[in-house]
């Protein structure tokens, strides 16, 4: 092992960076939908050994950058599918999306390997890389508009038991545990082989799994809200046909047919996905009357739709609630918009259009909202990728009884993207201790309980419905719902406290 690690550290030039790129690409196999997380125990020691052979800080950065370029290039390949939906207009942007975005995001990984480079022993490098990696993930989730997609903690969330830890320290805390665990086997190579670190490496996921299994074991059976029955409609209309004028009537008829066909009498509310209504609902009395005809008596239709303010003319990506008389009884405006998808940053200077329909960009809503609707517990609506932001899915005011995620993943076709999106939505349910209802245009629609267990789901690219009761939230919010990233910060500080005595004799950086 020591000889092998020495050979890895001695790599240079394209061999060094090619291996870093391949390792980053392979890490994506540990994420949804495959969850092959044992690969991390092979990949991250190799990354540490590569960094140990760097004699300059910029070399360490380049190793991390190539690792990140492989990680994001393969992990986010599906973004390019969106540009091919209307290829005649947007295909020219494909090189920028497939290489430009990964190249930018890889900078964060380069920062993590610079941190690891300051270590002189495998243990120091393991802890420094864990601190650097999770710092880079947190920054990636917050700077600019934030993009916390494919955080490494999601590699452990394929297990219902292991995902329970996010109720305590959130997904960033789970990422910290994942990276420490994955890096410690690097100590199996070196002048003094530290097998105990390998034991600790295996003990960390075992402890996380055991704690989650105990939590699920003592959990009460799933209970449901009285007198609330939901029908979630998944139309599976291709994105190319969604806004086309010649398909508008057909698309609406498909939604209406799925809404009423063989509907049990206990269904009280119907949920359509993001922008299922491709018109301004409040300004179209005729369409509202048609929609009202499909609403259960005394119930509501909750649908995604564009919304234009009657007084201000503001254009937003919204959720609109309509009762059985056709009256709009509630609205929510998406606040976390997708750059270039729903608006164009610096639109006055960039000669491109947004990807979504229409020439005018959406404007953001005020933020998370606890919305009170007739016949339903208070709900926190989330449109599309708003659900991926930990700690930012409920308002600071009254606690909601459930999360509602309306989304449209039709842009990404049959790819890993929709699976990754659902996995992140599940974790928000665990972090907040709230059930989550997900209505997706082409899938994956799902009903998730407050422990992150998928009770029902509709497969990708499958037209149909889900009929379900609404699960109850946890009686007591989990720690993360109250403290946010405080527990993660405490874990972070603890790792620093462990690390500082180990680095007392080598605080000076290497030759630069």
N, C-alpha and C positions, 0 to 999 in steps of 0.2 A: 504493500500500500504506500509506504514512504517513497519507494523508488518511482511508483506511478505518479504520485503527487509532484515529485521533483521534475519529472518529464513534462507534466502539464504546466508547471510554473516556468519551465525553460522555453516554452513555445514563444514564438515571436512573429511579427509581421502578419500576413494574411491567415496563417494557421491559428494564431492566438485569437484574432478577431473573428475568424470564421467559426471557431469553436464557440466563442461567446454568442454569436448570432444563433447558432444551432441550439445552444442551451436555452436561450430565451424563447425560441420558437417551440421547443419541446415543453416548456412550462405551461403553455396554453392547453396541453392535454390534461392538466390537473384541474382545469376549470370546467364549469358546465359546458356541454352536457355530459362529458366523460368522467370527470372527477377522479382521474388517475393520480391522486395526491402522493402515493408512495414514490413517484418519480422525483418529487422534490428532494428526497433524501440522497439522490444521486446527483441532481443538477446543482444544488447550491454548494456542496463541498467542492465540486469542480470549479465553480465560479470563484470561490475563495482561493483555491490553489492558483488559478489564473492571476488573480489580483496580487497574490504573494510574490509573483514573479515580476511585477511591475517595479521599475526603478525610479520612475517619475510619476508625479501626481497626474499629469495629463494622460499618461498611459493607462493609469487606473480608471480615469474618467472614460477613456475610449473603450475599455473593456466593458464597462457598465453601459455605455451608449449602444454598442453593438448588441449586447444582451437585450437591452430595452427595445431596440429596433426590431429584433426578431420576435420579442414578446408581443409588442403592439402590432407589428405587421401581420402576424398570423392570428393574433387574438381579435383583431378588429377588421379582418379581411372583408367581412360582410357589409361594412359601410359602403364599399364600392358598389354593391348591388343597387343601392338607392340611386346612384348616378346612371345606372343602366336602364331604369324604368322608363325614362324619357331620354334615351341615349343620344338622339339627334341634337338635343339642347345641352346636355350636361356631360356627355362622355369625355369631353376634353378635360374635365376636372378630375378624371379618374387618377392620373399620376399624382396629383396633389393630395388626394384623399388617401391613396394606398401607400404613399411614401412620405408625403409632407407631414401628415398628422403623426404617424409613428416616429418620424425623425424628431419632431418637437417633444413628444411625450417621453422619448428615450433620454432626454436631458435629465429628467428626474432620476432615472436609474443610474446615470453617470454620477450624479451626486451621491447616491448610496454607496457606490463602489469606491469613491474617493474617501468616504468615511471609513470603510473597511481597510483601506490601504494604510491607515495610520496605526493599525494593530501589528504587533510583532509575533504573536502566537495565534494558533487557530482559534482558541477561545476568545481572545480579544477581537479577532476579525469577525467571528460569528456574531458576537454581541454588537459590534459596531455596524456590521451590515444590517442586522435586525433593526437597530435604531435608525440608521440611514434610510432603509427601505420604507419603514412605516412613516417616517417623517416625510419622505417623498410622496407616499400615498396620500397622506393628510393634506399636503400642499396641493397636490394634483386635484383633490376634491374641493378645494376652496379658492385657489387663485383664479383670476379672470372670472369666468362664469362657473368654473368647477367641472370636473369630469371624473368622478370616482368610479369608473367602470373597471371591472375585472380586478378588483383588489384581491390580493393573494389569499386573504381569509376565506374567500368564496370556495377555495379548493377543498375545504373541510365541510362545507355546508350541504353536500350530498347526503350526509348522514343526519337523520332527524335528531339523534342524540347530540352530535357534535355542534349543531347549529344552536342549541340551547344556550351555549356560553355567551352568545351575543346579547342575551337578555341582561347580562351583567356588565360586560365591557364593550359591547358593540362590535362592529365588523373591523374597526381599526385595531382593537385589542386582539381580536382573533388573528389578524394579519401578523401582529407582533409575535404571537405564540407560534404561528406557522413558520415564520422565518427563523426564529431561534431554534426550533425543533429541527428544521431542515438543514441548518448550517452546522450544528454541533458535531455531526459525524466527520467533519473535516479534521477533527482532532485525532482521528484514527491514523493519520499520517504525520510524521514529524520526528524530531529527535527523541521525544518522550511521548509515546502513544498513550492517550488518555481515554481508555475504554469507558470510564465512568461517564464521560460526556455523551457517548453513544447511548448509554443506558438512559441518561436524562432525556436525550432526544426522543427516545421511544416512549418514555414515561409521560411526556407532555401531552401528546394526543390521547394516550390512554386515560389520563386524568380528566381531560376535557370530555372524552366520550363517557366516562363513568359518571361524572357530574350530570351530564345531560340525560343519561339513562335513568339516573335516580330521580331527576326532575320530572321526566315523563312518567316514571313509575308511580309517583305519588300524585300526579295530576288527576283532577276529576275528569270524568267522561265529558265529552263535548256536549254543551247545552246550547240551545237555540233560542232566539228571541221569539216571544209569543206573537202570533198573528202577523208575522212578516214572512212572506214567501217571495223569492226572487226568481225571475227568469232572465238569464244572461244570454244575449243573442250574439252569435258569431257568424257573420254572413259569408266570409271567405270570398269577397269580391276583389278581383285583382286591382292593384293600385293604379294601373294604367286606365282602368275603366271607372274608377271611383268618381271622378269629377267630370267625366265626359258627358256633354249635354245629351248625346243620343242614348246614353244608358241611365239617365237620371231617374226616369219613371220606373224602369225595370229594377234598379237598385233599391228604390224605396219600397216597391212591391215585395221584393225578397225579404227585406227587414220586417215588413208588416205581416207577411205570411208566416215567417218564423216566430213572430211575436204571439200570434193567436193560435197556431196549429196545435191541436191536442193539448191545450194549456190546462193544467189542473185548476180546480176552482180555489185552491189554497194560495195560488200565486196572487200577490198584492201589488208587486212593483216589477217593472221591466227595465232592464239596463242594456243600453246600446253602447258601442265603443266610441272612441275618439272620432269626432267629425263624421259620425254616421249620418247625421242630417247635414246635407251639403247646401244649406240655404240659411238665410237669416230667419230664425224661427219667430222671434218677437215681431218682425215686420211682415210676416206672411200669414194672414188670418186663414186662408184657405188650406194651407199645409198643416197648420196647427189643428184645424178641425179633423183632417184626415188622421193625424197622429193620435188625436184624442179618441178616435174610434177604436184604437187598439189598446188603450189603457184599461187595465182592470178597474171595475167599478170601485170608486173610493180610493184608488191607488194612484201611482205616478209612473211616468216614463222618464227615466234619467238618460239623457243622450248627450254625446259630444256634438258640438256644432260651432261654426264661427259665430261670433256675436259682435254686433255693431251698436255702440251706445246711441240711444235715441237723441240725446242732447249734444254729446261730445263728438260722436262719430268715431270714437276709438274702436279699433278692430282687435278682437281678442280671440284666442282659442279657448273655448268655454265648455263647461258642462251646464246643461239647462234641464230643469225639472218641469214637466208639464202634467197637469192633472187631467181627469177624464172629461172635463169641460173645455179643454184646450187652453187653459190659463197657465201662464208661466208663474210658478210659485217659488222658484229659487234659481240662482245662477252662481257660478264660480268661474273665475278667469284664471287661466294658467299663468303662473308667475315666473317659472324657470323655463325660459324659451331656449330652443336649440339653435345655436349660431349657424347661420347659412341655411338651416332647414326652415326656420320660421321667421327669421329676420337676417339681414345682412349687416354685420358690423361695418362701420365706416362706409355706409351705403353710398354716400356722396362721392366717394373716391374709388370704390371697387366696381368694375364694370361687369357685375354678375347679378343674376336674379336668385332669390331664395328658391329652394327645391320644391316647397309645397305650393299648392294651387294659389293663383292670384299674384298680382304685381305688387301689392302693398304688404309690407311686413306686419306681423302681429305686434301688439304692445303688451307688456307684462302686467299681470294683475298684482294686487297688493301683497300677496304672500299666502302662507297656509291659512286655512279657514275652517272653523268648526261651524258647519252648516246645519241648521234645523229645518227639516222637511216633514210635511204631514205624514203620519203613520210610520215614521222611521226613527231609530235612535240617531242622535247627532252624528254626522258623518264628516270625515276629512277627505274631500275629493283631491285626487292627484291625476294630472293628465300626462300620459306618456312617461317620459323619463324623469319626471319629478320624483318618482318613487325610488330612484337610485341614490338619493342624497340622505345619508344617515343623520338623524337628529334634526331633520328639517322637513318632516312630513305632517306634523300637527302644529296647530297654533299654540301660542303661549297662554291662551285663555282657557276656556272650558274644554275639558278632555272629551274627545269624541268616543263613540261606541264602536266605530269601525272605520276602516280605510277603504276607499273606492278608487281603483285605478282604471281609468279609461285610456286605452292605448291603440296605436295602429302600427304594427310591425310588418305590414304588408310590403313595405319598401325593401325588406331584407330577404324575402323569399325563404327558401328551404335552407336555412343556415344555422349557425350556432347562436346568432344574435338574439332571436326570440327566447331561446332557452336560457341564455345568460340574463336576459331582462326579467324573466319569471323568477329565477333564483334570487336576484337582488330584491324583488318585491317580497318574497317569502321572508327574507331576513328582516325587512322593515316590520313585518307582522310580529316577529319574535322580539325585536328590540322594543317595540311599543306595547306589547301584550294585547294587541288588537287583531281581530279577524280582518282579512283582506279579501275583497271581491275584485276580480280582475276581468274586465271585458275587453277582448282584443279583436281587431277587425278580421284577421286571418288566423288568429291563435297566437299564443296559447292562453285561452281564457281559463280561469280557475277560481275555486273557493278554497281559501286558506284559513285555518284556525289560528288562534293567537299563539300556538306553539310552532307555527310554521309548517304544519302538516297539511298537505294538499288533500282535501276531502273529495273534491271532484275537479276534473279538468277536461277541456275540449282540445283535442290534438291539433297540431299545426296543420293549416290548409284543409280543415274539415268544417264544412258548413253545418250548423246545428245550434242547439241550445243546451244550457245547463239549468235545471230546475233545482233549487236548493233553499233550505231555510238559512237564515242569517245566524252564524255562530255568535255566542255571547263573548264579550271581552273578558280578560282576567279581572277578578274582583279587585285585586291589588296590582297596580302598575309595577312592572319589573324595574330593577334599579336603573337600567339605561334610560327608561322613559322619564325618570326623575332627575338623573344626574348627567345625562348625555355622556360626553367623552371624559368625564372626571375619572372614572375607573381606568380607562385607557391611559390617561395622563399619569395616574398613580403607578401603573405597571411600567410605564416608560421611565419614570423617575427611579423605580426600584432597579431596573436594569442598569441605569447610570450608576447607582450606589454600588452595585456589584462590580461594575466595570472599573470604576476609578481606582481602587486599591491595586487592581491587576495592572494598571497602566502607570503606576507611580514612577517607575524607572524609565519609562519611554515616552514621556510627554512631548519630547522634541520630535518633529516630523523627520522623515527620511530626507535624503538629498533630493533636491528638486531640480 
